[in-house]
């Protein structure tokens, strides 16, 4: 599958949201109640929220495109409540389920890592729900390590040195 990775644009918000919804539902619909699913999709991943994330100067937003159409995305930046300049948080990485296991997520993660290295960031971390086996296996296979002492809000803390 041929795809390109570039920086997301505000005009991508509707299509990027489609990617997020497809991927998020494929994994999380069996983890969370339908009420939680609806609340997250309406609040966290509304078109306006996605557009704000894309426009944010405090974070980076990459998108993978096939034939110009977004099929994957990742959002990363400085962690909240953390003044460490050498580490960033991967807020999320999503790929449409039809394109899983085709290298898109790995390519997005690699592009994010290269971007961060150029900013002298040496560590990337994320939080993953313990029942999200898909994400846990993906990240662990790409060098992330679970640091149990850093778990919070019922989610596993995964860290990767760049």
N, C-alpha and C positions, 0 to 999 in steps of 0.2 A: 504494500500500500504506500503510495507516494503522498507525503504531507509536508507542510512547511510550518515552522514555528516562528512567530513574530509577536510583537507587543500588541495587546488588545487595544481596540479603539472604542470610544463611547458608542459608536454606531453598531458595535458588536453585541451590545448588552442583551438584546432579545435572543439572539442565537446562542450566546454563551449561557444564558439562563436555561435554554433548552438542553444543552449539554449537561449542565449541573443537575437539572431535574431528572433526566434520564438515568444518569449515573447514581445520584443520591438515592432515588427510589429503588433502583435495582439492588442496592445493598441495605439501605436503612429501613425499608418498609417492613421487613421481618424483625427488625430490632426494636423499633419504637411503636407506640400506639398510634392509631390513625390521627388522634388529636395532636400529638407531638409532631407528626409528619406534616400535617396541615399548617401548624404554627410556624415551623421552621421554613417551609417552602414559601409561605406568605410574607414572613418578616425578614428572614435572613437572606433569602434568595429571590426577592421581588425584583422586577426589572430595574426599579430605582436603586435598590441596594447594590445590584451588580454594576450598574452604571457608576455609582459613587465609588465602588471599589476599583473599577478600571481607572477612574480619574484621580484617585488618591495619590498624592505626592509621597506619602509615607510607606507605600508598598509598590511592588512590581506585579504586573499582570501579564502573563503570557498566554497565547492561544495557539493551538495546533489546528491547521486548516487542511482540508482535502478539497481540491477544486474550489478554493475560496470560501468554503463553508466550515465554520468551527466544529471540530469533533473532539476537542480536548482543551483543557485550560488549567492553569495553576496560578495561585495568588500567594505571595509571600512578602514578608517585610519584618520590620522591627517588632519584637514582642511587646505586648502591653505590659506595663509595670516592670520593665527591664531596661536598664540603661547601658547594658553591655553592647558595645558596638561591634563585637566580633561574632555575634550569633544572630540568626534570624529565624523566624517561625514560618513554616509552611502552613498557611491558613487552610488551604485545600488544593487538591489535585483531582480533577475529574476527567474521565474519558467516556464517551457514549459506549454503552455495553456492546454494541455490534462491532466496536473497534478494539475491544480488550484483547490483550495478548498479541498485539501487533507492533509493539515498540513505542507507541505514542506516549504513554505515561513515563516510560524510561527516558525518552527523548526530552519531554518537558522537564523532568527532574534534572537531567543533565544540563539543559539550557539554563535552568534556575541556578544550578551550582556554578556554572561558568560566570553568570551575571554576578553572583555573590562574591566569587573569588576576585573578580575585578574591582569589587568594592572593599576588599580586604576582610571579608567575612569568612570565618574559618569553621563555623558550625551551623548546621541546619537542624531544626527539631520540629516535631509535630505531635499532636495528641490524637489518639485513635481509640474509638470505643472497643472494649475488649471482645465484643461479639462480632466485630467487623473483621472476620478472618481474611477476606479478600485484601483489605488494606494492610493488615498486619503482615501477611506473607509477602505482599508486594514490597513494602518498605524494608523488611528484614532481608529480603533477597538482594537489596540494593545498598546494603551496608549500614542500615539504621540499627541501633541497638536499644533495647528496652532498658530504661533506667527507672526501676521501681520506686526509688526514693523521690522521684520528681512527678509521679502520677498525681493527677488532681481531678476533682469532680467526677470520679469514676472512670476516667480515661487514662490510657497508657501513654506515657511519655516516651517517645522514640527520638534518638539523636544520631546524627551522622556527622563525622568530621570530614570537612571538604578537602 
